[in-house]
């Protein structure tokens, strides 16, 4: 029987964490021309990010061009968003040293068009004791909220008229 023992060199065991998404991006509603961020929170060993967009034909990878920056980071930024992007969905694929990659839930972008005044209330001149009415016509994607204002100093400052929040203004006080 041999009594010689042999000792090997030390071996290292590295345990890599699987990619894990703890926070997915959130659906957002903005106005045209705005800048918006979609973010994901993830952990794992050696993680990397790839944002994707679904324009109606399935998800595809985004690159840093046009309105997009941060396509391979935890935060995707869209700058100068326009109405045609409304309804697009965004998600992030997180890869790591270990497989499989994980995919966040999708967030939907809703973009509202700016309010457009189609018909403004014209200036009205009346006699003392007379009455006047003002009507405005505006269009937009979302529901329009009206708020009439009055100025008593030639237009330097404006104050909301209480209760005057429809398309038609009928002043209660006569000159």
N, C-alpha and C positions, 0 to 999 in steps of 0.2 A: 504494500500500500504506500502510495506517495503521500507525503505530508506537505508538499509545497502548495501554497495557495496563490492564485493569481488575482489581482485586483484590476478592474477596468477603470477607465476614466469616468468622471461623473457625467451623467446624462441630464439634459434639461428638458423639462416638459412645459410647454407653453400652451395655455388654454386661451383660445381666442373667443371673444364674445360674438354671438350671432348678431346681425343687424336687427335693430328693433326700432319701430316708430312709436313714440309716445304721444305725439301731437300731430294731427293732420291739418292741412290748410283748411281755412274756413271760407264758405261762400260769401261774396261781397257784392254790394251794389254801389255804383259810383256814377258820376256825371262824366260826359264825354270830355276828353282833354286832360283828365286826371292822371295821377301816378298812383299805382297800387302795388302792394307787396303780398305775395302768398308765401307762407313759411311752414316749415316742417321741423319737428324736434325729433332727433334720432340718436341712437347710441349703438355701439358695437366696435369691433376692432377693424381698423383700416377702412372706415366707411367713406363712401363717395355718393354723390347725389346726381340725379339726372331728372330734370323736370320734363313733363310731357303735356301736350295739349290735345284735346279732342274737339275738332271743329265740326264734327258731324259724321266723319268717316273713320272713327276709331282713333286711339291715342297714338301720337307720334312724338319723337324726341324734339325738344326745343334747342336751338343754338343761340348764342349771344349775338343777335343781329336785329336790326329794325327796332321794334319797341321793347325787345327782351334783353335783360341783363341778369346775371346770376343763375344761368341755366344749369350750372353744375355746382351750386352752393345750396345751403339750407334755406335761402330766401330768394325767390324769383321776383324781379321787379319788372313791371310793365309801365312804360312811360308814354304819355300822349294817347291814352286809350280812346278808341272810337266806337260808335254804335254797332258797326258790323261784328265786333268781338262779343257782343252780348249773347249769352247762352253757351259760350265756350266753357269747357271744363278743364281744370288743371289738377295734376297730381304729380307726386314725386316718387321715383324709384330709388331706393337706398340699397346699395351693394356694399359688401364688406369682404374681409379676408375669407370669411366662411360663407358658404352658400346655404340656402337660397337667398336671393335678393328679396326685399319686401317693398310693397307698394302702398302708398298712403291712400286714404279715401280721396275721392275727387271733390273739388270745390268748383262751384259755378260762378261765373262772372256775369253780372247784369249791368249794362251800361245804359244810362238814360240820356236822351237827346236834350240839348239845351232848350229852354223855353224860348219860343219865337213869338214876338208881338206882331200879329197880323194886322190888327187895327188898333190904333191908340186913341185915347179920348182927346178930341180936339179942344182948343180953348173956347170957352163960352162966355159971351157977354150978355148980361140980363139987366133989366130995369129993377129998381128997388121994389121989393115985394114979389118979384117974379120967382120962378123956379127953374131949375136946370137938372139935367141928368147926364151922367157920363157912362159910357160903355166901352169896354176893352175886349179884344178878341186875341187870345193867346193859344198856341198849340205846343204840345210836347209829348214825349213818350209816357211819362208817369202822370198821375192825376195832378192837376195844377192847383195850387193854393194861391188865392188872391189876397192882397192886403192893400187897401187904399191908404194913402197918406196925404197930409195937408201941410202946407208951408205958410207961415204968416210973415215971413221976412224975405219974400222974393226968391225963395228957392235955396237959401243958404242952409237951413236946417229943415228937416222933415219929421213929422210925428204921425204914428199910426192913428187912424180914425177907428175908434172902438166899434166893433160890430160890422165894419165895412170890409167884408171879405168875400164878395161875390163879383161876377163880371159887371154888374150894374151898380152904380152908385147914385143914390137919390139923397142929396143933402137934406138934412132935417131943419137946418137953419137957413132962413132967407136973408138976403142982404137988406 
